[in-house]
């Protein structure tokens, strides 16, 4: 047992403590530290630590039955998992209970049912609605290992405010080889550790693969005098909602960590962690966009057809039951010819400058991604070799992300490119909103409006505070 006072608790614990990268690689393989990133560049090993992939929950430690680490699978597949109380209220707005939500038949099965009893709710299973899958509610008891009386430069994990993300969990299940970054069970020179998995997600998937664990600390607002620093939650709830994608595969949809029961006792270290791991029903999966895009296209078309059909039915009933001798006929063709051309023309005129500006932003900031699709050879016209990561792109490569940085960091290259593109889109969207307000609210202030305001306030002419068009546009921008 190591002495707690001798343990290193700052961020330097994760740094490379070895003299050479070869030694770092050797000890990384020896102790199976798969969360490190290492790669072979020619004949030289590079050892970096820009990403951290853990097989257990971070921050929570010193817990009964789990000790210092809580593996995700061991927590969610624990034999102590239980179903919720059937009489407990599930939805406070409707007053429905878990018996109403899950159904009576679900309570005849264990919390972790056999694979043959699993019922999947797919995109087209409209009438199944509620799945039969793993449902785990349990409470474990832990102790803070941090020095509670000691402040830190940034809020510690138990002091994070609502709206912030504490960490992220990969949405889909990963295999052993994805996690360790190897192709075989034996170690090798080309092992990249967690760097391989992060690279695959960055290149072939999207940032949506990471599900952020959002913090809900709203209960601290009820503490008299405020509860920001040195105010510790004693009850935590980790809610994990998932989609039972197949008989054996799950996909995490949303995660939230709630803090409750706060106090300022720095000598008390205990707290409880309640876990609520549940499958989402069909309506919740639709609301949270858990299905693939195809089902939403079908729903959009179906709802549109149903709406048009109901409208046609209503028109038919009115037409059949009308008492007019010569009822007006449906001028559908005339309405289409009057509305559609103008709508397409206006859409095209509005999109043309937006498309031109967007293309210019993408070309100047990330043109190395689209240079190969041009019919002409841009390498002869522009400098650089058009490397896929943009290291030799002529614009922005040599820029630093902060004015205090002495020189650009190659590791921040992609982050800087994405940030500049995001800034370009934000500026362009702000311009579109302002121009749109001018179209919806043109500057039309009549003489009568001005005279009425002057009669109401004689100082209006001096101070020029009566600017109704500006007020209306500001109201539209900030409140709509």
Long-range contacts (C-beta under 8 A, 24 or more apart in sequence): 4-145, 9-146, 14-49, 14-52, 15-49, 16-47, 16-49, 21-45, 21-46, 21-47, 28-193, 29-187, 29-191, 33-193, 34-179, 34-180, 34-181, 34-193, 34-194, 35-193, 35-194, 36-193, 36-194, 37-192, 37-193, 37-194, 37-195, 37-198, 38-191, 38-192, 38-193, 38-195, 39-190, 39-192, 39-195, 40-189, 40-190, 48-195, 48-411, 50-411, 51-194, 51-195, 51-198, 52-194, 53-179, 53-194, 53-197, 53-198, 55-179, 58-157, 58-167, 59-157, 59-158, 59-166, 59-167, 60-142, 60-273, 61-142, 61-145, 62-142, 62-143, 62-144, 62-145, 63-140, 63-141, 63-142, 63-143, 63-273, 64-140, 64-141, 64-142, 65-140, 66-140, 70-140, 72-169, 75-275, 76-134, 76-136, 76-240, 76-275, 76-277, 77-112, 77-134, 77-136, 78-136, 78-138, 80-138, 81-111, 81-112, 81-134, 81-135, 81-136, 81-137, 81-138, 81-277, 82-111, 82-136, 82-137, 82-138, 83-107, 83-110, 83-111, 83-135, 83-137, 84-135, 84-137, 84-276, 101-130, 101-281, 102-130, 102-135, 103-130, 106-130, 106-132, 106-135, 111-135, 111-136, 111-137, 112-136, 115-247, 115-248, 118-244, 118-247, 120-244, 120-245, 120-246, 120-247, 121-244, 121-279, 121-281, 121-282, 121-285, 123-291, 123-292, 123-294, 123-295, 124-295, 125-282, 126-282, 128-282, 129-281, 129-282, 129-283, 130-281, 130-282, 131-244, 131-279, 131-280, 131-281, 133-244, 133-250, 133-279, 134-250, 134-277, 134-279, 135-277, 135-278, 135-279, 136-275, 136-276, 136-277, 136-278, 137-274, 137-275, 137-276, 137-277, 138-274, 138-275, 139-272, 139-273, 139-274, 139-275, 140-272, 140-273, 140-275, 141-270, 141-271, 141-272, 141-273, 142-270, 142-271, 142-272, 142-273, 143-269, 143-270, 143-271, 144-232, 144-269, 144-270, 144-271, 145-269, 148-230, 148-232, 148-266, 148-267, 148-269, 149-230, 149-266, 151-229, 151-230, 155-229, 158-232, 158-233, 158-259, 159-228, 159-229, 159-230, 159-231, 160-215, 160-217, 161-215, 161-217, 161-228, 162-215, 162-216, 162-217, 162-218, 163-214, 163-215, 164-214, 164-215, 165-212, 165-213, 165-214, 165-215, 166-213, 166-214, 166-215, 166-257, 167-212, 167-213, 168-210, 168-211, 168-212, 168-213, 169-210, 169-211, 169-213, 169-252, 169-255, 170-197, 170-201, 170-209, 170-210, 170-211, 170-252, 171-208, 171-209, 171-210, 171-211, 171-251, 171-252, 171-253, 172-209, 172-251, 172-252, 173-249, 173-250, 211-252, 211-253, 211-254, 211-255, 212-255, 213-238, 213-255, 213-256, 213-257, 214-255, 214-256, 214-257, 215-256, 215-257, 215-258, 215-259, 216-256, 216-257, 216-258, 216-259, 217-258, 217-259, 219-258, 219-259, 219-260, 219-261, 219-262, 220-259, 220-262, 223-262, 227-262, 230-264, 230-266, 231-262, 231-263, 231-264, 232-262, 232-263, 232-264, 232-265, 232-266, 232-268, 232-271, 233-259, 233-260, 233-261, 233-262, 233-271, 234-260, 234-261, 234-262, 234-263, 234-268, 234-270, 234-271, 234-272, 235-259, 235-260, 235-261, 235-271, 235-272, 235-274, 236-260, 236-271, 236-272, 236-273, 236-274, 237-273, 237-274, 237-275, 237-276, 238-273, 238-274, 238-275, 238-276, 239-276, 239-278, 240-275, 240-276, 240-277, 240-278, 241-278, 241-279, 241-280, 241-284, 241-288, 242-277, 242-278, 242-279, 242-280, 243-279, 243-280, 243-285, 243-290, 243-291, 244-279, 250-279, 251-290, 253-280, 253-285, 253-288, 253-290, 254-288, 354-428, 354-432, 357-428, 358-425, 358-428, 361-421, 361-424, 361-425, 361-428, 362-421, 364-395, 365-395, 365-396, 365-417, 365-420, 365-421, 365-424, 366-390, 366-393, 366-417, 366-421, 367-393, 368-393, 389-413, 389-414, 390-414, 390-417, 396-420, 433-477, 434-473, 434-477, 437-473, 437-476, 437-477, 438-473, 440-476, 441-469, 441-472, 441-473, 441-476, 442-469, 443-469, 444-469, 445-469
